[in-house]
Amino acid sequence: MGKSYGEMVEQIEKLQAEANALKRKEMDGIIKRIREAISTYGLTAADLGLKGAGKRGRPAGKTTLAGRKSATKKTGAARGAKFRDPSGNTWGGRGPRPQWLRDALASGRKLEDFAV
């Protein structure tokens, strides 16, 4: 005789737990490689074509994933802006510098010029 319904449900739950653990492990590696690329190349949310990118010149907030920061907590916003330009672009001083700030610094301006 074959498996009972209860045995099959148990097997499905066990396989689902294994699949979730494997997915999390793979995602950790992928996230690490993405963060390294963002850091290496100074990529912004706008560079990646993410929704809402470029509104204030800072990267969009983290997406909600198990064990990750909430999407409501934005980089710099929770701690307050430390740097601002006349156009209203802000940066909290953490993570890669946004493109507007890198452009201004490349044109000869100083970081102190943007301190809040």
Stockholm file with secondary structure:
# STOCKHOLM 1.0

chainA/1-116         MGKSYGEMVEQIEKLQAEANALKRKEMDGIIKRIREAISTYGLTAADLGLKGAGKRGRPAGKTTLAGRKSATKKTGAARGAKFRDPSGNTWGGRGPRPQWLRDALASGRKLEDFAV
#=GR chainA/1-116 SS CCCCHHHHHHHHHHHHHHHHHHHHHHHHHHHHHHHHHHHHHTCCTTTTTCTTTTSSSSCCCCCCCTTSCCTTCCTTTTTCCSEECTTCCEECSCSSCCHHHHHHHHTTCCGGGGBC
#=GC SS_cons         CCCCHHHHHHHHHHHHHHHHHHHHHHHHHHHHHHHHHHHHHTCCTTTTTCTTTTSSSSCCCCCCCTTSCCTTCCTTTTTCCSEECTTCCEECSCSSCCHHHHHHHHTTCCGGGGBC
//
